[in-house]
């Protein structure tokens, strides 16, 4: 290697840098589960467990903007030692508070939020008692009389966290998806790096065999170079990941933050990177050098090559068979959701299809090139097709990473759609309820102007919570017929300017006031005003739980009695139901009214946070897949251009123009890329559809995602065509033609 001149050293450097990039991506993917596990282990260690002790406790978990705020109130009932959670030296006494560093920053930035954390801050929670750097957690000391539902505190810590950052079922899907969009292209990429300058290396190995070196020693020569480059690259890649982890842990991802120690790879990950990458290079070296060792004369004389084997196409048959079968069942309306069979068959079919794309493209491309080469009359097209027919593998090394990237992108779209359906309401609108007593008039006006809020209304109840009695009651909601029609599934019979009763025939109501009944509504001055239930009804069908509920009275704003008590009132904000809008509205509410309790109707704040984490990790996976695909294309295209210099020189001596040579180069790349991307779009969309069909969600066919995939494919083709042009030079070097 070192005595082969400048070319050998450059090849070794490229192989080393390629391996380093691959190990960096591999370390990132393998460390993600340990980051999540470390987070869940710390949150499990602080979970309070009921038992016998001298301390009572009560938990509160509320949204603070789009983040969950966890408060644990503790009250001593007797002197003596008390159970201690991790990260805290002692439990706070009455009037004392211990909070997380992130919550302390928020309290300094928003002094009005201090109402959520009553007491004097005496310290902060250490990292071992927090899930991550952005955790909002507080231990608040109080008296037993202040606790409304106290429990006796036995200890802290459970075997597993009840609030995993990612649900176990979603984590399984996440691991599989990351494997498809990162690990599968990564294996191809590392194989490409191990086979750089494959043709020239094969000629050197064949020469060693012809001068008397044994088969075993010749294979050792080839494996030694590959393994050494992969080993040095693995060390560089692992070192680069450690540095990147120290930086990224301080920045974090949307919804996911971690401590530097969480992202440091475990010994198993280190062993996989330092031993697995060289082992793969050794295996590829053994496979790629087999022809040079067994048939050295054919290699030195550029003998006729064997056509690619067709067994790779057979892998597509069972994979596509299962995928298409589920798609047919979905088109026929057959319910195939759930079940152990689907959970095993669909992932297996996706893997078979992805592997089939890798190994099946070579024979398919060779067959297509043979057919096109026999009918085209264009010289560049004919030359490109004949070259592709003879050596389809060299072109496919260039395009395989990009093909797998498009296939993985389609699968990722399906995962996001399915998780989005599970984690949010199916209604197109989202409501947020806040007690009127928690917000001032100025805050109400500001809340109505939060970006994303489409409507703000108020509602009141005739039931007095101070009575504590379960008596018949009536609710009124302030609104117009236009608002009613816009924010419900269906509303008929509404007349503007009149008080009307809402009636939903699809859902029975707990309270159904009858026409003519009168209900008292409390005023701020302590008096009451009576409202009569009208005979006119509006037939409506709301989007699930809503302020526009059956039995409520719809009161136009001009007819609303003045001075109704805020204690019995609720402010309702309405926005679109997509997760980004929900998160933005919750953040806006948190900025304007940080101490107000917010109820996002129909959703759980933990599910919203989980969806953010999964999206961030999938974006990281797609970014890594993009880096791997682009790197594989650049490395393979550059290596292939160097390998073909002898053929380009021969064609130039025969009189081929520079434009012809460049056209041949572009066509040789674009034809297999068109075949591969077309197959990736079709198979990827079918795989996505089969996943959605078996997932049980309401969306089975992702028609909206197809234009995005086509746009990505066109962008890849355009970039690949431009990148192929500079790879051809017409400089005549005698060294390139002394053999051919």
Secondary structure, 3 states (H helix, E strand, C coil): CHHHCHHHHHHHHHHHHHHHHHHHHHHHHHHHHHHHHHHHHHHHHCCEEECCCCEEEEEEEEEECCEEEEEEEEEECCCCCCCCCCCCCCCCCCCEEEECHHHHHHHHHCHHHHHHCCCEEEEECCHHHCCCCCCEEEEEECCHHHCCCCEEEEEECCCCCCCCCCCHHHHHHHHHHHHHHHHHHHHHHHHHHHCCCHHHHHHHHHHHHHCCCCHHHHHHHHHHHHHHHHHHHHHHHHHHHHHHHHHHHHHCECCECCCHHHHCCCHHHHHHHHHHHHHHHHHHHHHHCHHHHHCHHHHHCCCCCCCCCCHHHHHHHHHHHHHHHHHHHHHCCCCCCCCHHHHHHHHHHHHHHHHHHHHHHHHHHHHHHHHHHHHCCCHHHHHHHHHHHHCHHHHHHHHHHHHHHHHHHHHHHHHHHHHHHHHCCCCCEEEEEEEHHHCCHHHHHHHHCCCCEEEEEEEEECCCCCCCCCCCCCEEEECCHHHHHHCCCEEECCCCCCCEEEECCCCCCCCCCCCCCEEEEEECCCCEEEEECCCCEEEEECCCCCCCCCCCEEECHHHCCCCECHHHEEEEEEEECCHHHHHHHHHHHHHHCCCCCEEECCCCHHHHHHHHHHHHHHHHHHHHHHHHHHHHHHHHHHHHHHHCHHHHHHHHHCCCCHHHHHHHHHHHHHHHHHHHHHHHHHHHHHHHHHHHHHHCCCCCCCHHHHHHHHHHHHHHHHHHHHHHHCCCCCCCCHHHHCCC
